[in-house]
Amino acid sequence: MEFQKTPGWMDWYTGPSKPKFKLPAGAVDAHCHVFGPGHEFPYAPERKYTPCDASKAQLYALRDHLGFARNVVVQATCHGADNRAMVDALVSSGGKARGVATVKRSVTDEELQAMHDAGVRGVRFNFVKRLVDFTPKDELLEIAKRVQMYGWHVVIYFEAVDLPELWDFFTALPTNIVVDHMGRPDVTKPVDGPEFELFVKFMREHKNVWSKVTCPERLSVSGPKALNGEQNAYQDVIPFAKRIVDEFPDRVIWGTDWPHPNLKDHMPDDGLLVDFIPHIATTEEQQRKLLVDNPMRLYWPEETF
Ligand SMILES: O=C(O)/C=C(\C=C(/O)C(=O)O)C(=O)O
């Protein structure tokens, strides 16, 4: 079955540079996806976009090129609740990949157990309206209570403006919570302004809340260009991500977000994204926690002590 990419789709960057920043041994790319390939793993009928294919082999080649040791493969919305492509990537990784699935309340205990056996360790609740249709909160809470039995956590993806309305639901979740991309702050607003202060309050008051300090390429208005040494790539995102790393060094993780769905104005060189890390995690200890200790505790707890 042939799938036509969404008009204007930007394919992932084919010639990533070697990062200048040397990742610590055992580093985990804790947020990435696989897309299809569509002829083997068809895209979901309910999807809001149709991507290019982006295979497990290409993901793992990028892992090795950048210097990561492991991946956390997050179910992409273009596959809906059909987790086969993501699970196939986990099973093919030789134990080097864990996953985050999307499930409906109709998922059976046998299906959850099979996903757990394959390496799934979380479910994703997506509230970004351009990506998914609404799911009733009672269904999501029921799913969270069921997956708690497997020790899984809940990954949440939302827009910062929606946090006030979602606050009560999020703070009632019984599991660990991992926030995608810091809850997508508007980086044109002050880092100590009311919008981001609410997100910091969310993490400060709820010790079960973690954040991915990821996707400067999605959040930045200043863009990818470092202007004659006076400005770093994605300069305007640095204060937000650095604040979260500085205040919550034990509850942050990082990922490439390869193959970068739905970007409109540029496609980042993944090697340069890795070089962004030392600007937000400025000490070796912060870098080790962000890239190794924290993702290992969350996704490979049996290997940590
Ligand atoms: O890849 C991301 O984390 C961000 C996006 C897409 C998805 O997460 C997805 O489709 O599952 C987005 O902002 O479009």
PDBQT file of the ligand as one rigid body, heavy atoms in Angstrom, charges set to zero:
ROOT
HETATM    1  O1  LIG A 401       7.720  14.165  17.540  1.00  0.00    +0.000 OA
HETATM    2  C1  LIG A 401       7.320  14.908  18.452  1.00  0.00    +0.000 C 
HETATM    3  O2  LIG A 401       7.616  14.721  19.642  1.00  0.00    +0.000 OA
HETATM    4  C2  LIG A 401       6.457  16.017  18.122  1.00  0.00    +0.000 C 
HETATM    5  C3  LIG A 401       5.421  15.948  17.227  1.00  0.00    +0.000 C 
HETATM    6  C4  LIG A 401       4.789  14.760  16.756  1.00  0.00    +0.000 C 
HETATM    7  C5  LIG A 401       4.575  13.647  17.518  1.00  0.00    +0.000 C 
HETATM    8  O3  LIG A 401       5.053  13.509  18.716  1.00  0.00    +0.000 OA
HETATM    9  C6  LIG A 401       3.797  12.496  16.994  1.00  0.00    +0.000 C 
HETATM   10  O4  LIG A 401       3.240  12.578  15.891  1.00  0.00    +0.000 OA
HETATM   11  O5  LIG A 401       3.722  11.498  17.707  1.00  0.00    +0.000 OA
HETATM   12  C7  LIG A 401       4.864  17.216  16.769  1.00  0.00    +0.000 C 
HETATM   13  O6  LIG A 401       4.980  18.226  17.524  1.00  0.00    +0.000 OA
HETATM   14  O7  LIG A 401       4.304  17.246  15.660  1.00  0.00    +0.000 OA
ENDROOT
TORSDOF 0
